Amino acid sequence: MLGDLYAERSHLTGNTRLRFYMSIKNKDLIFNFYSIFKSYVKTEPKIFKRNKLNKLTNTLHVDIWFSTLKYEIFNWVIEDFYIKSGEKNIKIVPKDSYKKLT
Protein backbone atom coordinates (compact mmCIF):
# COMPACT_ATOMS: atom_id res chain seq x y z
CA MET A 1 0.00 0.00 0.00
CA LEU A 2 2.92 2.30 0.38
CA GLY A 3 3.69 4.25 -2.77
CA ASP A 4 1.67 4.46 -5.94
CA LEU A 5 -1.13 2.12 -4.95
CA TYR A 6 -4.41 3.14 -3.45
CA ALA A 7 -7.69 1.50 -2.53
CA GLU A 8 -11.20 2.65 -3.44
CA ARG A 9 -14.58 1.75 -2.02
CA SER A 10 -17.72 3.41 -3.37
CA HIS A 11 -19.69 3.07 -0.13
CA LEU A 12 -19.05 2.00 3.45
CA THR A 13 -20.35 -1.55 3.08
CA GLY A 14 -19.10 -2.09 -0.49
CA ASN A 15 -16.14 -4.07 -1.70
CA THR A 16 -12.73 -2.60 -2.44
CA ARG A 17 -10.77 -2.08 -5.64
CA LEU A 18 -7.00 -1.59 -5.77
CA ARG A 19 -5.57 0.96 -8.22
CA PHE A 20 -1.93 0.88 -9.30
CA TYR A 21 -0.84 4.20 -10.83
CA MET A 22 2.77 5.02 -11.75
CA SER A 23 4.98 6.98 -14.09
CA ILE A 24 5.64 5.29 -17.42
CA LYS A 25 9.26 4.96 -16.23
CA ASN A 26 7.96 2.17 -13.97
CA LYS A 27 6.29 0.25 -16.80
CA ASP A 28 8.16 -2.98 -15.98
CA LEU A 29 7.13 -2.75 -12.34
CA ILE A 30 3.47 -2.14 -13.15
CA PHE A 31 3.43 -5.15 -15.49
CA ASN A 32 5.00 -7.20 -12.70
CA PHE A 33 2.17 -6.13 -10.36
CA TYR A 34 -0.31 -6.82 -13.16
CA SER A 35 1.00 -10.39 -13.52
CA ILE A 36 0.47 -10.92 -9.78
CA PHE A 37 -3.08 -9.47 -9.72
CA LYS A 38 -4.12 -10.59 -13.23
CA SER A 39 -6.87 -12.91 -12.00
CA TYR A 40 -8.56 -9.93 -10.28
CA VAL A 41 -8.27 -7.54 -13.24
CA LYS A 42 -10.48 -7.12 -16.29
CA THR A 43 -8.17 -5.08 -18.56
CA GLU A 44 -4.43 -4.70 -19.09
CA PRO A 45 -2.53 -1.62 -17.89
CA LYS A 46 -3.37 1.59 -19.76
CA ILE A 47 -1.22 4.58 -20.62
CA PHE A 48 -2.48 8.01 -19.55
CA LYS A 49 -0.95 11.19 -20.97
CA ARG A 50 -1.53 14.22 -18.78
CA ASN A 51 -1.72 17.73 -20.17
CA LYS A 52 0.70 18.76 -17.45
CA LEU A 53 4.31 19.67 -18.10
CA ASN A 54 6.98 18.00 -15.99
CA LYS A 55 9.12 20.92 -14.80
CA LEU A 56 12.26 18.80 -14.45
CA THR A 57 12.24 17.23 -17.91
CA ASN A 58 10.14 19.83 -19.76
CA THR A 59 8.03 17.01 -21.22
CA LEU A 60 4.43 15.96 -20.79
CA HIS A 61 3.88 13.59 -17.90
CA VAL A 62 2.91 10.05 -18.96
CA ASP A 63 1.55 7.48 -16.50
CA ILE A 64 0.52 3.85 -16.66
CA TRP A 65 -2.17 2.29 -14.49
CA PHE A 66 -4.57 -0.57 -13.92
CA SER A 67 -7.14 -1.41 -11.29
CA THR A 68 -8.63 -4.58 -9.94
CA LEU A 69 -12.31 -5.29 -9.88
CA LYS A 70 -14.03 -4.82 -6.51
CA TYR A 71 -13.60 -7.78 -4.17
CA GLU A 72 -14.34 -8.45 -0.53
CA ILE A 73 -10.84 -9.89 -0.06
CA PHE A 74 -9.37 -6.39 -0.55
CA ASN A 75 -11.53 -4.76 2.16
CA TRP A 76 -8.78 -5.21 4.77
CA VAL A 77 -6.65 -2.72 2.80
CA ILE A 78 -9.15 0.10 3.42
CA GLU A 79 -9.60 -0.96 7.04
CA ASP A 80 -5.85 -1.11 7.78
CA PHE A 81 -4.33 1.64 5.64
CA TYR A 82 -6.96 4.40 5.73
CA ILE A 83 -8.66 6.55 8.35
CA LYS A 84 -11.87 8.48 7.84
CA SER A 85 -11.57 12.27 7.95
CA GLY A 86 -14.93 13.85 7.25
CA GLU A 87 -16.00 12.61 3.83
CA LYS A 88 -12.49 11.55 2.80
CA ASN A 89 -10.27 8.57 3.49
CA ILE A 90 -6.66 9.45 4.30
CA LYS A 91 -3.89 6.90 3.67
CA ILE A 92 -1.78 6.07 6.73
CA VAL A 93 1.01 3.72 7.72
CA PRO A 94 -0.51 1.47 10.40
CA LYS A 95 1.41 0.98 13.62
CA ASP A 96 1.48 -2.79 13.07
CA SER A 97 2.52 -2.59 9.39
CA TYR A 98 5.75 -4.44 10.12
CA LYS A 99 3.65 -7.57 10.81
CA LYS A 100 2.18 -7.43 7.31
CA LEU A 101 5.58 -6.90 5.69
CA THR A 102 7.36 -9.82 7.34
Backbone as numpy.savetxt, mean C-alpha at the origin, in Angstrom:
# Nx Ny Nz CAx CAy CAz Cx Cy Cz
4.08 -3.04 6.21 3.26 -1.84 6.21 4.11 -0.59 6.21
5.33 -0.72 6.59 6.18 0.46 6.59 6.56 0.77 5.15
6.56 2.03 4.80 6.95 2.41 3.45 5.77 2.69 2.55
5.88 2.25 1.32 4.93 2.62 0.27 3.76 1.65 0.14
3.28 1.17 1.23 2.13 0.28 1.26 1.12 0.88 2.22
-0.13 0.88 1.81 -1.15 1.30 2.76 -2.39 0.45 2.61
-3.22 0.47 3.64 -4.43 -0.34 3.68 -5.65 0.56 3.58
-6.70 0.05 2.94 -7.94 0.81 2.78 -9.12 -0.06 3.17
-10.06 0.57 3.84 -11.32 -0.09 4.19 -12.41 0.94 3.97
-13.45 0.57 3.20 -14.46 1.57 2.84 -15.42 1.88 3.99
-15.61 0.95 4.90 -16.43 1.23 6.09 -15.93 0.38 7.25
-16.33 0.74 8.43 -15.79 0.16 9.66 -15.85 -1.36 9.72
-16.93 -1.94 9.22 -17.09 -3.40 9.29 -16.73 -4.10 7.99
-16.19 -3.34 7.02 -15.84 -3.93 5.73 -14.50 -4.62 5.75
-14.18 -5.25 4.65 -12.89 -5.91 4.51 -11.84 -4.92 3.99
-10.59 -5.34 4.05 -9.47 -4.45 3.77 -8.76 -4.81 2.48
-8.33 -3.76 1.77 -7.51 -3.93 0.57 -6.14 -3.33 0.87
-5.09 -3.96 0.32 -3.74 -3.43 0.44 -3.35 -2.78 -0.88
-2.74 -1.59 -0.80 -2.31 -0.88 -2.01 -0.80 -0.65 -1.93
-0.11 -1.13 -2.95 1.33 -0.96 -3.09 1.56 0.13 -4.13
2.27 1.19 -3.76 2.42 2.36 -4.62 3.85 2.87 -4.49
4.61 2.82 -5.60 6.03 3.18 -5.54 6.45 3.93 -6.79
7.62 4.53 -6.71 8.24 5.14 -7.87 8.59 4.05 -8.88
8.56 4.41 -10.15 8.90 3.45 -11.21 10.32 2.90 -11.02
11.17 3.61 -10.30 12.52 3.12 -10.01 12.47 1.79 -9.25
11.37 1.55 -8.55 11.22 0.33 -7.76 10.36 -0.72 -8.48
10.37 -0.68 -9.79 9.55 -1.60 -10.59 9.82 -3.06 -10.24
11.09 -3.43 -10.10 11.42 -4.82 -9.77 10.84 -5.22 -8.41
10.92 -4.31 -7.45 10.39 -4.59 -6.12 8.87 -4.75 -6.16
8.19 -3.89 -6.90 6.73 -3.98 -6.94 6.30 -5.28 -7.62
7.03 -5.72 -8.64 6.69 -7.00 -9.28 7.01 -8.17 -8.36
7.99 -8.01 -7.49 8.26 -9.04 -6.48 7.08 -9.14 -5.51
6.61 -7.97 -5.01 5.43 -7.98 -4.15 4.22 -8.54 -4.88
4.07 -8.16 -6.14 2.95 -8.66 -6.94 2.99 -10.19 -7.03
4.16 -10.77 -7.22 4.26 -12.23 -7.31 3.86 -12.90 -5.99
4.11 -12.23 -4.87 3.73 -12.77 -3.56 2.22 -12.68 -3.35
1.60 -11.57 -3.76 0.18 -11.32 -3.50 -0.71 -11.62 -4.71
-0.15 -12.21 -5.74 -0.86 -12.43 -7.01 -2.23 -13.10 -6.85
-2.34 -14.04 -5.95 -3.61 -14.75 -5.79 -4.70 -13.88 -5.17
-4.33 -12.70 -4.67 -5.30 -11.77 -4.07 -5.56 -10.55 -4.96
-4.98 -10.54 -6.14 -5.01 -9.38 -7.03 -5.74 -9.72 -8.32
-6.48 -8.74 -8.83 -7.22 -8.96 -10.07 -6.44 -8.51 -11.31
-5.65 -7.44 -11.19 -4.91 -6.92 -12.35 -3.44 -6.71 -12.01
-2.61 -6.75 -13.04 -1.17 -6.54 -12.88 -0.87 -5.10 -12.48
0.35 -4.84 -12.01 0.73 -3.46 -11.68 0.53 -2.51 -12.86
0.16 -1.28 -12.53 -0.11 -0.26 -13.54 0.83 0.92 -13.34
1.18 1.56 -14.45 2.04 2.74 -14.40 1.16 3.98 -14.36
1.53 4.92 -13.50 0.78 6.16 -13.34 1.74 7.33 -13.51
1.48 8.17 -14.52 2.31 9.35 -14.76 1.62 10.56 -14.16
2.29 11.18 -13.20 1.73 12.38 -12.57 2.08 13.61 -13.39
1.24 14.60 -13.32 1.54 15.89 -13.95 2.26 16.79 -12.96
3.21 16.19 -12.26 3.96 16.92 -11.24 5.45 16.75 -11.53
6.15 17.85 -11.57 7.57 17.83 -11.89 8.39 17.47 -10.65
9.30 16.51 -10.82 10.24 16.16 -9.77 11.33 17.23 -9.76
11.44 17.95 -8.67 12.38 19.08 -8.59 13.84 18.64 -8.65
14.14 17.43 -8.22 15.52 16.96 -8.24 15.99 16.56 -9.63
15.11 15.89 -10.38 15.50 15.39 -11.70 14.96 16.23 -12.85
14.04 17.15 -12.54 13.40 17.99 -13.55 12.64 17.16 -14.59
12.09 16.03 -14.14 11.29 15.17 -15.01 9.94 14.93 -14.35
8.99 14.46 -15.15 7.69 14.12 -14.58 7.82 12.88 -13.72
7.09 12.87 -12.63 7.14 11.75 -11.69 6.30 10.60 -12.23
6.86 9.40 -12.26 6.17 8.21 -12.75 6.16 7.17 -11.63
4.98 6.64 -11.34 4.81 5.63 -10.29 4.28 4.34 -10.88
4.37 3.29 -10.09 3.78 2.00 -10.45 3.05 1.48 -9.22
1.90 0.87 -9.42 1.09 0.45 -8.28 0.21 -0.75 -8.64
-0.24 -1.42 -7.60 -1.31 -2.41 -7.71 -1.99 -2.51 -6.35
-3.18 -3.04 -6.35 -3.88 -3.25 -5.07 -4.54 -4.61 -5.07
-4.68 -5.14 -3.88 -5.37 -6.42 -3.73 -6.87 -6.17 -3.77
-7.62 -7.22 -3.89 -9.05 -7.13 -3.66 -9.26 -7.05 -2.15
-10.48 -6.78 -1.74 -10.77 -6.67 -0.30 -10.99 -8.06 0.30
-10.24 -8.33 1.37 -10.34 -9.62 2.04 -10.35 -9.43 3.56
-11.04 -10.31 4.22 -11.08 -10.29 5.68 -9.70 -10.57 6.27
-8.90 -11.38 5.60 -7.58 -11.74 6.15 -6.63 -10.54 6.25
-6.95 -9.43 5.57 -6.11 -8.23 5.66 -6.61 -7.24 6.72
-7.72 -7.54 7.38 -8.27 -6.60 8.37 -7.30 -6.31 9.52
-6.47 -7.26 9.88 -5.52 -7.05 10.98 -4.55 -5.90 10.67
-4.31 -5.64 9.39 -3.39 -4.56 9.02 -3.95 -3.22 9.47
-5.24 -2.98 9.19 -5.89 -1.74 9.64 -5.88 -1.68 11.17
-6.22 -2.78 11.80 -6.34 -2.80 13.26 -5.00 -2.57 13.95
-3.91 -3.07 13.36 -2.59 -2.95 14.00 -1.80 -1.71 13.60
-1.94 -1.25 12.37 -1.07 -0.20 11.86 -1.75 1.16 11.68
-3.00 1.28 12.09 -3.70 2.56 11.94 -4.45 2.91 13.22
-4.54 4.22 13.49 -5.40 4.71 14.57 -6.39 5.68 13.95
-7.55 5.75 14.54 -8.61 6.64 14.05 -8.38 8.04 14.62
-8.42 9.03 13.75 -8.31 10.43 14.17 -9.40 11.20 13.44
-10.52 11.39 14.12 -11.67 12.01 13.46 -12.21 11.09 12.39
-12.26 11.57 11.17 -12.74 10.77 10.05 -11.62 10.02 9.33
-10.38 10.28 9.72 -9.23 9.71 9.02 -8.57 8.60 9.82
-7.91 7.70 9.09 -7.01 6.73 9.70 -5.59 7.22 9.51
-4.79 7.17 10.57 -3.40 7.60 10.51 -2.50 6.39 10.71
-1.53 6.21 9.81 -0.63 5.06 9.89 0.35 5.26 11.04
0.56 4.20 11.81 1.48 4.23 12.94 2.42 3.03 12.89
3.44 3.06 13.71 4.27 1.88 13.94 3.86 1.34 15.29
3.21 0.16 15.33 2.75 -0.37 16.61 3.91 -0.70 17.55
3.64 -0.59 18.83 4.67 -0.86 19.84 5.19 -2.30 19.76
4.33 -3.23 19.35 4.74 -4.63 19.28 5.12 -5.05 17.86
5.49 -4.11 17.01 5.78 -4.43 15.61 6.95 -5.40 15.47
7.88 -5.37 16.40 9.01 -6.28 16.33 8.55 -7.74 16.34
7.42 -8.04 16.99 6.91 -9.41 17.03 6.46 -9.86 15.64
5.92 -8.94 14.86 5.44 -9.28 13.52 6.59 -9.38 12.51
7.71 -8.76 12.82 8.84 -8.74 11.90 9.84 -9.85 12.16
9.66 -10.59 13.25 10.62 -11.66 13.55 9.97 -13.02 13.46
